[in-house]
């Protein structure tokens, strides 16, 4: 009979090429069941929200059981380096003179533009964020070209490098930036895209976010900054990951399989222990209490 340590090690050994959701045997507790309470009292709901406001922790996290992705120390210490690398073409650069028309300022680092007869989002990087820009450009070149990862991110079309004067035409607020040249990435624009909020996350959305992270990992890219601000929800329920300024690719960094597994464990904890959403949702057969 195989020991639990051997089973655990065999699962880690095939991750991230095989998604956590396709493991054999299946990972119990990876997608927790919902907590169903018939006619929950208003006092219970109010107390739960009050507790979350004080601690930022899901007061019903115990219902989901322990995080199924926490590794035992014996498996954590087994050498499991990522030896494969993905060879992809570089992200193309938008050349000077390309027709890009300013539409609106979205925030300090994003603007809406029209490019090639379609709306796009420009994310701006000023001089002090050169390292973050290079990391994002590197990983988006990988993620945008691999089928296993495309649905886990916003599509990144190109990158820009322009002088301050030209940049001001596409984001007037950059007048406050002390930089002679500015770099940027050009992304697809999706109507209704919003950052994942504690107000709208459900167990289905939490599962979608974790599946999307598995897609990122399948490209041997470690996100490096697991926060809800880096998860965005689409109107169709799909979740995409953003904010790859701290990411690492196994093509350029020595990474272990445990690094990817442990990052997925961190995401599971965030989604099921830290994020609380709508407590009540109507469903056939009664009221369903959702703590996500």
C-alpha positions in Angstrom: 0.0 0.0 0.0 1.3 3.4 -0.9 1.8 5.8 2.0 0.1 9.2 2.1 3.5 10.8 1.7 4.1 8.9 -1.5 0.7 9.8 -2.9 1.3 13.4 -2.0 4.7 13.4 -3.6 3.4 11.8 -6.8 0.8 14.6 -7.1 3.3 17.3 -6.7 5.6 15.6 -9.2 3.2 16.2 -12.0 2.1 19.7 -11.1 1.9 22.2 -12.7 1.6 20.3 -16.1 -1.5 18.5 -14.7 -4.1 20.8 -13.1 -5.0 20.3 -9.5 -8.5 19.7 -10.7 -7.4 16.7 -12.9 -5.3 14.9 -10.3 -5.7 11.2 -9.6 -6.8 10.4 -7.0 -8.9 13.6 -6.8 -7.9 16.2 -4.2 -10.5 16.1 -1.5 -11.7 19.5 -0.3 -10.2 21.4 -3.3 -13.7 22.6 -4.2 -15.5 22.8 -0.8 -19.2 22.2 -0.7 -21.5 25.0 0.2 -22.8 25.5 3.7 -26.6 25.1 3.8 -28.6 26.4 6.7 -32.3 26.4 6.6 -33.7 29.9 7.4 -30.6 31.3 9.0 -31.4 33.8 11.7 -30.6 37.5 11.0 -28.5 37.6 14.2 -26.2 34.8 12.8 -25.6 36.7 9.6 -25.0 40.0 11.4 -22.6 38.4 13.8 -20.7 36.7 10.9 -20.3 40.0 9.1 -19.2 41.7 12.3 -16.6 39.1 12.9 -15.3 39.4 9.4 -15.1 43.2 9.8 -12.9 42.8 12.8 -10.6 39.9 11.6 -10.8 39.9 7.8 -11.2 36.1 8.2 -14.1 34.1 7.0 -15.8 33.1 10.3 -17.1 29.9 8.8 -13.8 28.8 7.2 -13.8 25.7 9.5 -16.7 24.4 7.5 -14.5 23.9 4.4 -12.0 21.9 6.4 -8.2 22.2 6.2 -6.4 23.5 3.2 -5.9 20.4 1.0 -2.8 21.9 -0.6 -0.6 22.3 2.5 2.5 20.1 2.0 4.0 17.9 4.6 7.6 18.8 5.5 8.9 15.5 4.1 7.4 16.3 0.6 8.5 19.9 0.8 12.2 18.8 1.1 12.1 16.4 -1.9 14.1 17.8 -4.9 11.6 18.6 -7.6 13.1 21.2 -9.9 11.3 22.4 -13.0 13.6 21.4 -15.8 11.4 22.2 -18.8 11.2 25.6 -20.4 8.8 27.2 -22.9 10.4 28.8 -25.9 8.2 31.5 -27.3 8.6 34.6 -29.5 9.0 37.9 -27.9 6.1 40.2 -27.3 5.9 42.6 -30.3 6.6 46.3 -29.9 4.3 49.0 -31.2 6.5 51.1 -33.5 6.5 54.9 -33.5 3.9 56.4 -35.7 1.3 53.7 -35.0 -2.2 55.0 -34.9 -3.3 55.0 -31.2 -6.0 57.4 -30.2 -6.6 58.5 -26.6 -10.1 57.9 -25.2 -10.0 58.3 -21.4 -7.9 58.1 -18.2 -8.9 55.1 -16.1 -6.5 55.7 -13.2 -3.0 56.8 -12.6 -1.4 54.0 -14.5 -4.1 52.9 -17.0 -5.7 54.7 -19.9 -8.3 53.7 -22.5 -7.3 54.0 -26.2 -8.4 53.1 -29.6 -5.9 50.9 -31.5 -6.5 49.1 -34.8 -10.2 49.9 -34.8 -10.8 48.5 -31.3 -10.7 49.6 -27.6 -7.6 48.6 -25.6 -6.1 49.3 -22.2 -2.6 50.8 -21.8 -0.8 50.0 -18.5 1.9 52.5 -17.9 5.3 51.8 -16.2 7.4 54.8 -15.1 11.2 54.6 -14.8 11.3 53.3 -11.2 9.2 50.3 -12.3 11.5 49.1 -15.0 12.0 45.7 -13.3 8.3 45.1 -13.0 7.8 46.1 -16.6 10.4 43.6 -17.8 9.0 40.8 -15.7 5.4 41.5 -17.0 6.6 41.7 -20.6 8.5 38.4 -20.2 5.7 36.4 -18.7 2.9 37.9 -20.9 5.0 36.8 -23.9 4.7 33.2 -22.5 1.2 33.3 -21.2 -0.3 35.0 -24.3 1.1 32.3 -26.6 0.3 29.1 -24.7 -3.2 27.6 -25.1 -3.2 26.3 -21.6 -2.8 29.8 -20.2 -4.6 32.2 -22.5 -7.9 32.0 -20.7 -6.2 32.8 -17.3 -5.1 36.3 -18.3 -6.1 39.4 -20.2 -4.7 39.2 -23.7 -1.6 41.3 -24.0 -1.0 42.5 -27.6 2.1 44.7 -27.6 4.5 46.9 -25.6 5.4 50.5 -26.1 8.5 52.6 -25.4 8.0 56.3 -26.0 9.3 59.7 -24.9 7.4 61.7 -22.3 5.8 64.1 -24.9 4.2 61.2 -26.9 3.1 59.5 -23.7 1.2 62.6 -22.6 -1.0 62.3 -25.6 -2.2 58.9 -24.4 -2.4 59.7 -20.6 -2.4 63.5 -19.7 -1.8 62.8 -16.0 1.7 61.5 -16.8 2.7 65.2 -16.8 3.5 64.7 -13.1 5.9 61.8 -13.9 9.6 62.7 -13.8 10.8 60.5 -16.6 12.2 61.1 -20.0 11.0 57.8 -21.5 8.0 55.7 -20.4 7.1 52.1 -21.1 3.7 50.4 -21.3 1.8 47.3 -22.2 -1.3 47.1 -24.4 -4.1 44.9 -23.2 -7.5 43.9 -24.6 -10.4 45.8 -23.2 -13.4 43.8 -21.8 -16.6 45.5 -20.8 -17.7 44.7 -17.3 -14.3 43.6 -16.0 -14.0 44.3 -12.3 -11.5 43.5 -9.5 -12.6 40.5 -7.5 -14.3 41.8 -4.4 -15.3 40.3 -1.1 -18.8 41.5 -2.0 -19.2 39.3 -5.1 -17.0 36.2 -4.7 -18.9 32.9 -4.4 -17.7 29.3 -4.2 -18.1 29.0 -8.0 -16.0 32.1 -8.6 -13.4 31.0 -6.1 -13.0 27.7 -8.0 -12.7 29.7 -11.3 -10.0 31.8 -9.8 -8.0 28.7 -8.6 -8.5 27.0 -12.0 -7.2 30.2 -13.7 -4.1 30.1 -11.5 -3.5 26.5 -12.5 -3.5 27.8 -16.1 -0.9 30.3 -15.3 1.2 27.7 -13.5 0.9 25.3 -16.5 3.1 27.8 -18.4 5.7 27.4 -15.6 5.0 31.0 -14.5 4.9 31.7 -10.8 2.6 34.7 -10.1 4.5 36.0 -7.1 1.8 38.3 -5.7 -1.4 36.4 -4.6 -3.9 39.1 -3.7 -7.5 39.7 -4.5 -6.5 43.0 -6.3 -4.7 40.8 -8.9 -7.9 38.8 -9.7 -10.5 40.2 -12.0 -14.0 39.0 -12.7 -15.6 38.9 -16.1 -19.4 39.1 -16.6 -19.5 35.5 -17.8 -18.0 34.3 -14.4 -14.5 33.8 -15.8 -11.6 35.0 -13.6 -8.3 36.3 -14.9 -5.1 37.1 -13.1 -3.2 40.4 -13.5 -0.3 42.1 -11.7 2.7 40.0 -12.9 5.3 42.5 -11.8 6.7 40.0 -9.2 6.3 36.9 -11.4 9.0 34.4 -12.3 9.3 32.1 -15.2 11.0 28.7 -14.9 12.7 29.6 -18.2 14.7 32.3 -16.4 14.6 31.4 -12.7 15.4 28.2 -10.8 11.9 27.1 -9.6 10.6 23.9 -7.9 7.3 22.2 -8.4 6.7 22.8 -4.7 6.9 26.6 -5.4 3.9 26.3 -7.7 2.0 24.0 -5.4 2.6 26.3 -2.4 1.4 29.3 -4.4 -1.8 27.5 -5.2 -2.2 26.7 -1.5 -1.8 30.4 -0.7 -4.6 31.2 -3.2 -6.9 28.5 -1.7 -6.4 30.1 1.7 -7.1 33.6 0.4 -10.3 32.5 -1.4 -11.8 30.3 1.2 -10.5 31.7 4.5 -10.1 35.4 3.9 -12.8 36.4 1.4 -16.4 36.7 2.6 -19.1 37.3 0.0 -22.9 37.4 -0.1 -24.0 35.3 2.9 -27.4 34.6 1.4 -28.3 33.3 -2.0 -31.7 32.0 -3.0 -31.6 28.5 -4.4 -34.1 25.7 -5.0 -35.1 24.0 -1.8 -34.3 26.8 0.7 -31.7 29.4 1.5 -28.1 28.7 1.0 -25.5 30.3 3.2 -22.4 31.1 1.2 -19.2 32.0 2.9 -16.5 32.3 0.3 
